[in-house]
Amino acid sequence: MSATLFERLGGTEGITKIASDLVDIHLQNPVIATRYINAKSEIDAIKHGAATFFIAGTGGPNVYEGKDMITTHKGMNISDEEFNAVLDDAIKALDKNNVGQKEKEEVLFVLYSMKPEVVKV
């Protein structure tokens, strides 16, 4: 039996690190950092939400308790440029954590599949 994406990304510990790095990279990205200006005190909660969403979405335990993607992003008017910046940041976070090419492609496929639930909803 082949390992799940969750397992190949290092399980809860590995994904939590990737998600934390991803949010840190977002905070430095001028295309999307302004989205976080009013959330500075909530960064730990954002990291936790990203990690648990990622854990559940990659075949790990269903520990995500947040809102669905449409509810989360409704009214934010997220642009294609911002969405692409998130994908670029995801690649950086995956590279930082020495994730293999196959796993990077799988993660990007999953993220890109959520575009209709994020952009201009």
PyMOL commands that set and color helices and strands:
alter all, ss='L'
color gray80, all
select helices_A, chain A and resi 5-8+11-28+33-57+69-73+80-96+101-113+115-117
alter helices_A, ss='H'
color red, helices_A
deselect
rebuild
show_as cartoon
